[in-house]
Amino acid sequence: MSALLDDIINLAIDGKQPLPDILRKCLLLGHELKNQRLKEWANQELNGYTSRDIPEYRIEQGPAYGDFVGPFYEQWQKHIIPPAVLEKEHREWAETLYLSAAVSSYAELTAGSSGVLRFPWPANMVGYYQDKIM
């Protein structure tokens, strides 16, 4: 067991091992220690969280941006969407991002990119605001 913990620590410090591999070792350690909390945490990190009951480190604050087309096909790309222009029940979409997916999906999204993650709004919300924001 001590060797497994040492292995996890060394892999985390090294930074060369993919995070999902380290989390699988954490899951194995949880089984060896019979630690249900560690097993649940590692499983949720590997497979994603099913509700908004996610750890604080997976909640990000930041602005929403949109691409808009106006009259005569005038375009505004990466235009910030101020929360104040949205109805109160929708403002959270322009302020807070809940990173509930599996950790591997974020690694794939950022690999070889500018490090910017994009999370589209639900289609019904886009349709609702398409003529109201600009």
N, CA, C and O of each residue as an XYZ file, in Angstrom:
536
protein
N       0.824     -1.192      0.000
C       0.000      0.000      0.000
C       0.865      1.252      0.000
O       0.578      2.190     -0.743
N       1.887      1.289      0.793
C       2.775      2.449      0.849
C       3.430      2.695     -0.501
O       3.638      3.840     -0.901
N       3.755      1.609     -1.203
C       4.372      1.746     -2.524
C       3.400      2.394     -3.506
O       3.812      3.195     -4.344
N       2.120      2.057     -3.411
C       1.113      2.642     -4.297
C       0.963      4.136     -4.017
O       0.880      4.935     -4.950
N       0.928      4.512     -2.760
C       0.833      5.926     -2.391
C       2.071      6.685     -2.868
O       1.956      7.784     -3.410
N       3.235      6.108     -2.672
C       4.467      6.738     -3.162
C       4.441      6.891     -4.679
O       4.890      7.905     -5.213
N       3.916      5.884     -5.369
C       3.803      5.937     -6.824
C       2.880      7.082     -7.252
O       3.204      7.823     -8.180
N       1.740      7.227     -6.584
C       0.798      8.307     -6.892
C       1.460      9.662     -6.684
O       1.331     10.554     -7.522
N       2.152      9.814     -5.592
C       2.830     11.084     -5.294
C       3.879     11.391     -6.355
O       3.941     12.511     -6.862
N       4.698     10.409     -6.689
C       5.755     10.626     -7.686
C       5.187     10.958     -9.063
O       5.714     11.824     -9.761
N       4.124     10.278     -9.454
C       3.507     10.552    -10.757
C       2.888     11.950    -10.798
O       2.956     12.643    -11.813
N       2.290     12.346     -9.690
C       1.679     13.681     -9.635
C       2.741     14.776     -9.689
O       2.538     15.811    -10.323
N       3.855     14.551     -9.037
C       4.946     15.535     -9.029
C       5.619     15.591    -10.402
O       5.960     16.669    -10.887
N       5.806     14.436    -11.018
C       6.481     14.337    -12.311
C       5.749     15.138    -13.387
O       6.385     15.827    -14.185
N       4.421     15.053    -13.413
C       3.636     15.804    -14.375
C       3.609     15.227    -15.776
O       3.023     15.834    -16.672
N       4.222     14.075    -15.994
C       4.251     13.479    -17.333
C       3.126     12.466    -17.534
O       2.746     12.174    -18.667
N       2.606     11.943    -16.454
C       1.553     10.935    -16.522
C       0.197     11.632    -16.684
O      -0.065     12.623    -16.003
N      -0.659     11.137    -17.566
C      -1.992     11.735    -17.709
C      -2.774     11.640    -16.398
O      -2.701     10.636    -15.690
N      -3.513     12.685    -16.089
C      -4.270     12.738    -14.851
C      -5.238     11.568    -14.683
O      -5.349     11.044    -13.575
N      -5.946     11.132    -15.732
C      -6.828      9.971    -15.532
C      -6.093      8.720    -15.040
O      -6.650      7.940    -14.267
N      -4.850      8.525    -15.481
C      -4.077      7.372    -15.001
C      -3.784      7.492    -13.505
O      -3.858      6.506    -12.771
N      -3.455      8.690    -13.063
C      -3.184      8.916    -11.638
C      -4.462      8.711    -10.831
O      -4.427      8.137     -9.742
N      -5.586      9.180    -11.364
C      -6.857      9.007    -10.657
C      -7.245      7.536    -10.545
O      -7.827      7.125     -9.542
N      -6.927      6.741    -11.565
C      -7.211      5.305    -11.477
C      -6.377      4.664    -10.366
O      -6.844      3.750     -9.686
N      -5.166      5.135    -10.186
C      -4.345      4.636     -9.075
C      -4.937      5.072     -7.732
O      -4.883      4.324     -6.755
N      -5.499      6.277     -7.686
C      -6.174      6.735     -6.465
C      -7.385      5.853     -6.169
O      -7.669      5.551     -5.010
N      -8.090      5.443     -7.211
C      -9.231      4.544     -7.051
C      -8.778      3.201     -6.482
O      -9.415      2.645     -5.589
N      -7.677      2.695     -7.010
C      -7.103      1.445     -6.496
C      -6.696      1.596     -5.033
O      -6.937      0.702     -4.222
N      -6.083      2.719     -4.698
C      -5.697      2.971     -3.302
C      -6.928      3.015     -2.408
O      -6.911      2.487     -1.296
N      -7.998      3.644     -2.891
C      -9.236      3.681     -2.120
C      -9.774      2.285     -1.832
O     -10.271      2.018     -0.738
N      -9.672      1.390     -2.823
C     -10.111      0.000     -2.621
C      -9.218     -0.697     -1.601
O      -9.712     -1.409     -0.727
N      -7.917     -0.498     -1.708
C      -6.990     -1.145     -0.772
C      -7.195     -0.654      0.649
O      -7.105     -1.430      1.601
N      -7.473      0.647      0.793
C      -7.675      1.221      2.123
C      -9.104      1.037      2.626
O      -9.402      1.331      3.784
N      -9.994      0.545      1.744
C     -11.410      0.451      2.052
C     -11.954      1.826      2.462
O     -12.716      1.963      3.420
N     -11.525      2.841      1.688
C     -11.926      4.221      1.940
C     -12.973      4.624      0.892
O     -12.634      4.963     -0.242
N     -14.243      4.582      1.290
C     -15.343      4.844      0.370
C     -15.283      6.278     -0.179
O     -15.582      6.509     -1.351
N     -14.906      7.215      0.653
C     -14.844      8.620      0.224
C     -13.812      8.812     -0.895
O     -14.082      9.515     -1.868
N     -12.649      8.201     -0.766
C     -11.613      8.296     -1.798
C     -12.083      7.622     -3.088
O     -11.850      8.144     -4.178
N     -12.740      6.469     -2.971
C     -13.240      5.766     -4.155
C     -14.297      6.603     -4.885
O     -14.268      6.714     -6.110
N     -15.218      7.182     -4.132
C     -16.266      8.010     -4.751
C     -15.670      9.227     -5.443
O     -16.064      9.563     -6.560
N     -14.724      9.889     -4.787
C     -14.096     11.080     -5.373
C     -13.375     10.726     -6.669
O     -13.560     11.394     -7.686
N     -12.551      9.674     -6.637
C     -11.797      9.277     -7.831
C     -12.751      8.869     -8.962
O     -12.518      9.207    -10.123
N     -13.818      8.146     -8.627
C     -14.808      7.750     -9.639
C     -15.476      8.963    -10.266
O     -15.655      9.010    -11.483
N     -15.847      9.945     -9.448
C     -16.500     11.138     -9.982
C     -15.545     11.950    -10.851
O     -15.953     12.487    -11.881
N     -14.302     12.043    -10.455
C     -13.326     12.767    -11.277
C     -13.113     12.049    -12.607
O     -12.955     12.693    -13.644
N     -13.110     10.740    -12.579
C     -12.893      9.962    -13.805
C     -14.123      9.936    -14.716
O     -13.989      9.969    -15.939
N     -15.307      9.878    -14.128
C     -16.525      9.680    -14.912
C     -17.415     10.911    -14.988
O     -18.376     10.924    -15.757
N     -17.121     11.929    -14.220
C     -17.936     13.128    -14.206
C     -18.916     13.118    -13.045
O     -19.237     12.071    -12.483
N     -19.375     14.298    -12.704
C     -20.332     14.477    -11.624
C     -21.731     14.512    -12.230
O     -21.938     15.096    -13.293
N     -22.683     13.887    -11.553
C     -24.027     13.773    -12.108
C     -24.939     14.928    -11.709
O     -26.037     15.051    -12.251
N     -24.524     15.758    -10.796
C     -25.356     16.878    -10.371
C     -24.468     18.103    -10.176
O     -23.259     18.051    -10.404
N     -25.079     19.194     -9.754
C     -24.296     20.403     -9.487
C     -23.643     20.356     -8.113
O     -23.074     21.347     -7.656
N     -23.724     19.214     -7.463
C     -23.069     19.036     -6.173
C     -21.619     18.625     -6.436
O     -21.210     17.499     -6.151
N     -20.855     19.573     -6.990
C     -19.471     19.294     -7.376
C     -18.534     20.116     -6.503
O     -18.947     21.118     -5.919
N     -17.283     19.702     -6.413
C     -16.330     20.434     -5.571
C     -16.130     21.875     -6.042
O     -16.275     22.187     -7.224
N     -15.801     22.723     -5.108
C     -15.616     24.150     -5.399
C     -14.536     24.389     -6.453
O     -14.637     25.336     -7.233
N     -13.509     23.548     -6.487
C     -12.433     23.745     -7.461
C     -12.882     23.463     -8.891
O     -12.134     23.730     -9.831
N     -14.088     22.928     -9.074
C     -14.622     22.680    -10.406
C     -15.677     23.708    -10.802
O     -16.403     23.507    -11.775
N     -15.766     24.794    -10.064
C     -16.691     25.878    -10.384
C     -15.858     27.107    -10.733
O     -15.052     27.573     -9.929
N     -16.060     27.618    -11.926
C     -15.284     28.759    -12.416
C     -16.190     29.960    -12.655
O     -17.320     29.826    -13.125
N     -15.677     31.114    -12.327
C     -16.380     32.369    -12.612
C     -15.762     32.979    -13.859
O     -14.544     32.949    -14.035
N     -16.585     33.519    -14.702
C     -16.059     34.151    -15.899
C     -17.182     34.605    -16.806
O     -18.326     34.169    -16.674
N     -16.848     35.471    -17.711
C     -17.876     36.021    -18.598
C     -18.268     35.049    -19.708
O     -17.522     34.135    -20.062
N     -19.462     35.280    -20.240
C     -19.927     34.536    -21.410
C     -19.667     35.379    -22.647
O     -19.763     36.606    -22.611
N     -19.340     34.713    -23.730
C     -19.109     35.377    -25.011
C     -20.023     34.759    -26.050
O     -20.408     33.595    -25.948
N     -20.362     35.548    -27.042
C     -21.193     35.032    -28.112
C     -20.785     35.601    -29.452
O     -20.160     36.659    -29.530
N     -21.142     34.897    -30.494
C     -20.952     35.373    -31.868
C     -22.328     35.782    -32.380
O     -23.279     35.003    -32.317
N     -22.430     37.015    -32.889
C     -23.720     37.563    -33.290
C     -23.671     38.039    -34.729
O     -22.631     38.464    -35.232
N     -24.827     37.956    -35.380
C     -24.987     38.487    -36.733
C     -26.131     39.492    -36.668
O     -27.231     39.173    -36.217
N     -25.853     40.706    -37.125
C     -26.850     41.769    -37.079
C     -27.399     42.100    -38.446
O     -27.311     41.304    -39.381
N     -27.970     43.293    -38.550
C     -28.521     43.717    -39.840
C     -27.439     43.735    -40.915
O     -26.281     44.057    -40.647
N     -27.833     43.389    -42.121
C     -26.918     43.356    -43.268
C     -25.743     42.404    -43.017
O     -24.652     42.592    -43.555
N     -25.983     41.393    -42.202
C     -24.991     40.358    -41.874
C     -23.735     40.908    -41.197
O     -22.654     40.326    -41.295
N     -23.897     42.025    -40.520
C     -22.789     42.551    -39.722
C     -22.522     41.547    -38.596
O     -23.455     41.057    -37.959
N     -21.244     41.247    -38.358
C     -20.906     40.209    -37.393
C     -20.122     40.764    -36.214
O     -19.270     41.639    -36.359
N     -20.435     40.232    -35.057
C     -19.681     40.512    -33.835
C     -19.244     39.167    -33.279
O     -20.072     38.365    -32.850
N     -17.957     38.929    -33.290
C     -17.445     37.661    -32.774
C     -16.805     37.874    -31.412
O     -16.175     38.896    -31.140
N     -16.994     36.864    -30.567
C     -16.452     36.882    -29.198
C     -16.891     38.138    -28.457
O     -16.100     38.775    -27.761
N     -18.153     38.477    -28.616
C     -18.722     39.641    -27.948
C     -19.171     39.231    -26.545
O     -19.889     38.244    -26.388
N     -18.753     39.978    -25.534
C     -19.107     39.642    -24.162
C     -20.609     39.831    -23.949
O     -21.213     40.772    -24.466
N     -21.189     38.925    -23.186
C     -22.616     38.991    -22.860
C     -22.732     39.368    -21.383
O     -22.506     38.526    -20.514
N     -23.081     40.621    -21.088
C     -23.213     41.027    -19.683
C     -24.399     40.322    -19.031
O     -25.474     40.258    -19.626
N     -24.225     39.795    -17.828
C     -25.331     39.115    -17.154
C     -26.564     40.009    -16.987
O     -27.686     39.502    -16.964
N     -26.380     41.299    -16.873
C     -27.503     42.209    -16.639
C     -28.500     42.236    -17.792
O     -29.653     42.616    -17.589
N     -28.090     41.846    -18.994
C     -29.026     41.856    -20.121
C     -29.878     40.584    -20.162
O     -30.809     40.484    -20.961
N     -29.565     39.628    -19.314
C     -30.329     38.381    -19.265
C     -31.367     38.455    -18.151
O     -31.227     39.221    -17.198
N     -32.392     37.657    -18.289
C     -33.378     37.565    -17.222
C     -32.707     36.945    -15.998
O     -31.756     36.173    -16.125
N     -33.202     37.284    -14.836
C     -32.566     36.897    -13.582
C     -32.278     35.391    -13.492
O     -31.214     34.989    -13.020
N     -33.220     34.567    -13.943
C     -33.044     33.113    -13.829
C     -32.011     32.557    -14.808
O     -31.623     31.394    -14.695
N     -31.559     33.367    -15.767
C     -30.564     32.926    -16.748
C     -29.181     33.528    -16.513
O     -28.229     33.146    -17.192
N     -29.051     34.435    -15.591
C     -27.776     35.161    -15.420
C     -26.610     34.263    -15.059
O     -25.465     34.547    -15.410
N     -26.896     33.201    -14.371
C     -25.811     32.291    -13.975
C     -25.075     31.742    -15.198
O     -23.887     31.429    -15.113
N     -25.764     31.622    -16.329
C     -25.132     31.132    -17.556
C     -24.064     32.096    -18.058
O     -23.167     31.683    -18.793
N     -24.136     33.361    -17.684
C     -23.155     34.351    -18.123
C     -22.147     34.667    -17.027
O     -21.329     35.573    -17.189
N     -22.189     33.943    -15.924
C     -21.299     34.233    -14.796
C     -20.523     33.021    -14.293
O     -19.369     33.152    -13.886
N     -21.142     31.846    -14.316
C     -20.587     30.681    -13.637
C     -20.571     29.474    -14.566
O     -21.504     29.248    -15.337
N     -19.494     28.708    -14.475
C     -19.350     27.499    -15.269
C     -19.098     26.323    -14.326
O     -18.170     26.350    -13.517
N     -19.925     25.304    -14.439
C     -19.783     24.107    -13.618
C     -19.096     23.032    -14.451
O     -19.660     22.531    -15.423
N     -17.888     22.687    -14.065
C     -17.082     21.707    -14.808
C     -17.392     20.309    -14.266
O     -16.641     19.777    -13.449
N     -18.483     19.727    -14.717
C     -18.961     18.469    -14.148
C     -18.569     17.234    -14.960
O     -18.812     16.112    -14.513
N     -17.978     17.408    -16.122
C     -17.634     16.261    -16.974
C     -16.391     15.532    -16.454
O     -15.706     16.000    -15.545
N     -16.130     14.395    -17.050
C     -14.940     13.612    -16.697
C     -13.678     14.427    -16.964
O     -13.610     15.170    -17.944
N     -12.691     14.290    -16.103
C     -11.465     15.074    -16.220
C     -10.777     14.835    -17.562
O     -10.129     15.739    -18.090
N     -10.907     13.649    -18.112
C     -10.263     13.364    -19.400
C     -10.847     14.208    -20.525
O     -10.138     14.526    -21.479
N     -12.110     14.575    -20.438
C     -12.716     15.382    -21.499
C     -12.101     16.777    -21.543
O     -11.981     17.359    -22.620
N     -11.713     17.318    -20.400
C     -11.077     18.641    -20.386
C      -9.654     18.565    -20.910
O      -9.189     19.489    -21.578
N      -8.965     17.486    -20.616
C      -7.608     17.311    -21.139
C      -7.650     17.240    -22.657
O      -6.793     17.814    -23.329
N      -8.644     16.538    -23.208
C      -8.774     16.421    -24.665
C      -9.144     17.762    -25.299
O      -8.666     18.093    -26.384
N      -9.996     18.529    -24.620
C     -10.426     19.822    -25.160
C      -9.280     20.826    -25.245
O      -9.225     21.634    -26.173
N      -8.374     20.775    -24.286
C      -7.302     21.762    -24.244
C      -6.038     21.310    -24.967
O      -5.145     22.124    -25.203
N      -5.943     20.049    -25.317
C      -4.741     19.550    -25.995
C      -4.583     20.223    -27.350
O      -5.470     20.148    -28.201
N      -3.457     20.873    -27.539
C      -3.148     21.494    -28.817
C      -3.960     22.736    -29.127
O      -3.941     23.211    -30.263
N      -4.669     23.272    -28.153
C      -5.463     24.478    -28.404
C      -4.885     25.637    -27.613
O      -3.832     25.522    -26.986
N      -5.586     26.740    -27.656
C      -5.144     27.926    -26.922
C      -5.459     27.824    -25.441
O      -5.200     28.767    -24.693
N      -6.009     26.706    -25.002
C      -6.364     26.542    -23.607
C      -7.722     27.129    -23.270
O      -8.071     27.249    -22.096
N      -8.488     27.496    -24.282
C      -9.806     28.074    -24.068
C     -10.849     26.972    -24.197
O     -10.894     26.263    -25.203
N     -11.681     26.835    -23.179
C     -12.769     25.874    -23.228
C     -14.042     26.590    -23.658
O     -14.308     27.711    -23.222
N     -14.816     25.952    -24.500
C     -16.087     26.514    -24.954
C     -17.214     25.592    -24.518
O     -17.168     24.381    -24.730
N     -18.225     26.192    -23.905
C     -19.385     25.455    -23.449
C     -20.628     26.136    -23.993
O     -20.999     27.213    -23.526
N     -21.272     25.524    -24.971
C     -22.447     26.166    -25.576
C     -23.640     26.201    -24.623
O     -23.815     25.324    -23.777
N     -24.449     27.236    -24.789
C     -25.703     27.337    -24.046
C     -26.695     26.353    -24.643
O     -26.530     25.924    -25.785
N     -27.723     25.992    -23.886
C     -28.779     25.148    -24.451
C     -29.428     25.847    -25.655
O     -29.584     27.068    -25.664
N     -29.792     25.077    -26.642
C     -30.355     25.637    -27.879
C     -31.590     26.493    -27.619
O     -31.771     27.522    -28.269
N     -32.437     26.088    -26.687
C     -33.635     26.881    -26.389
C     -33.274     28.258    -25.844
O     -33.954     29.240    -26.140
N     -32.219     28.335    -25.056
C     -31.815     29.623    -24.502
C     -31.212     30.511    -25.593
O     -31.454     31.717    -25.615
N     -30.443     29.929    -26.480
C     -29.893     30.685    -27.615
C     -31.034     31.235    -28.455
O     -31.026     32.406    -28.836
N     -32.018     30.385    -28.743
C     -33.165     30.826    -29.522
C     -33.942     31.944    -28.837
O     -34.422     32.873    -29.486
N     -34.055     31.840    -27.536
C     -34.796     32.849    -26.772
C     -34.119     34.217    -26.835
O     -34.791     35.242    -26.951
N     -32.781     34.228    -26.757
C     -32.042     35.491    -26.695
C     -31.488     35.979    -28.040
O     -30.927     37.072    -28.108
N     -31.635     35.203    -29.087
C     -30.969     35.583    -30.345
C     -31.371     36.960    -30.857
O     -30.557     37.624    -31.497
N     -32.568     37.402    -30.605
C     -32.998     38.722    -31.052
C     -33.053     39.743    -29.932
O     -33.385     40.904    -30.172
N     -32.734     39.335    -28.719
C     -32.898     40.220    -27.564
C     -31.597     40.864    -27.094
O     -31.636     41.922    -26.466
N     -30.460     40.263    -27.376
C     -29.210     40.760    -26.804
C     -28.632     41.905    -27.615
O     -28.280     42.935    -27.039
N     -28.521     41.768    -28.912
C     -27.851     42.813    -29.699
C     -28.847     43.855    -30.114
O     -28.485     44.822    -30.785
